[in-house]
Amino acid sequence: MDRKAFNKITKEVFLEYGFVKKNQKYFLILQDVSLVVYFASWRGVKSFNYYFSINELYDETFPFEQRGDTLVEIKMEHDPSAQGYHKLPF
């Protein structure tokens, strides 16, 4: 799957589930918890990063981008020559 198709499908799914897109991040603000999701890349390894924050710990003026009580990172391999997390040189 090429990058444009992947980004289109990702955007459609997140928006369908109530996320709001701001720049390259998706935000979902629920009653007790807020969620920020974005796609990242480092050394040929791409990942979805999910930041969860408990709303009671922050006032409304604190930016969502700086919250992050819990991080979940789901890594995916897209570059066959990557020497990052998924491949060990033996």
C-alpha positions in Angstrom: 0.0 0.0 0.0 1.4 3.4 -0.9 1.6 6.3 1.5 -1.3 8.3 0.1 -3.7 5.3 0.3 -2.5 4.6 3.9 -3.0 8.2 5.0 -6.4 8.3 3.4 -7.6 5.2 5.1 -6.2 6.2 8.4 -7.9 9.6 8.2 -11.2 8.1 7.3 -11.1 5.6 10.2 -10.1 8.1 12.8 -12.7 10.7 11.7 -15.4 8.0 11.6 -14.7 7.3 15.2 -15.0 10.9 16.3 -11.4 12.1 16.3 -10.6 15.6 15.3 -7.5 16.3 13.1 -5.2 19.1 14.0 -2.0 19.3 11.9 -0.7 15.7 11.8 -2.3 14.6 15.0 -5.7 13.2 15.8 -7.5 14.1 19.1 -10.4 12.4 20.8 -11.7 14.0 24.0 -13.9 11.9 26.1 -15.5 12.6 29.5 -12.6 11.1 31.7 -9.8 10.6 29.2 -8.3 12.3 26.2 -6.4 10.6 23.4 -3.8 12.0 21.0 -2.7 9.8 18.1 0.0 10.5 15.5 2.2 8.6 13.0 5.9 8.9 13.5 9.1 7.6 11.8 12.6 7.0 13.1 15.4 5.2 11.4 13.1 3.5 8.9 10.7 2.2 11.5 7.3 3.7 11.4 4.9 3.7 14.4 1.5 4.9 15.7 1.9 6.7 18.9 -1.1 6.9 21.3 -1.0 9.3 24.3 -3.6 8.9 26.9 -4.2 11.6 29.5 -6.6 11.8 32.5 -8.7 14.9 32.1 -9.0 15.6 35.9 -5.3 16.1 36.2 -5.2 19.1 33.8 -7.1 22.3 33.5 -8.6 23.3 30.2 -5.8 25.7 29.4 -3.1 23.0 29.3 -2.5 22.0 25.7 -3.4 18.5 24.7 0.0 18.1 22.8 1.8 18.4 26.2 -0.3 15.9 28.1 0.7 12.3 28.2 0.1 10.2 31.3 0.5 7.0 29.2 2.2 6.3 25.9 1.5 3.3 23.7 3.7 2.9 20.6 2.8 0.4 17.9 5.8 -0.1 15.6 5.6 -1.3 12.0 8.3 -2.2 9.5 8.1 -0.5 6.1 11.7 -0.3 5.0 13.3 -3.7 4.3 16.8 -2.3 4.8 16.0 -0.9 8.3 18.4 -1.7 11.1 16.2 -0.4 13.8 14.0 -2.1 16.3 12.9 -5.1 14.2 16.1 -6.4 12.7 19.3 -7.4 14.5 22.5 -7.6 12.4 23.8 -11.1 12.8 
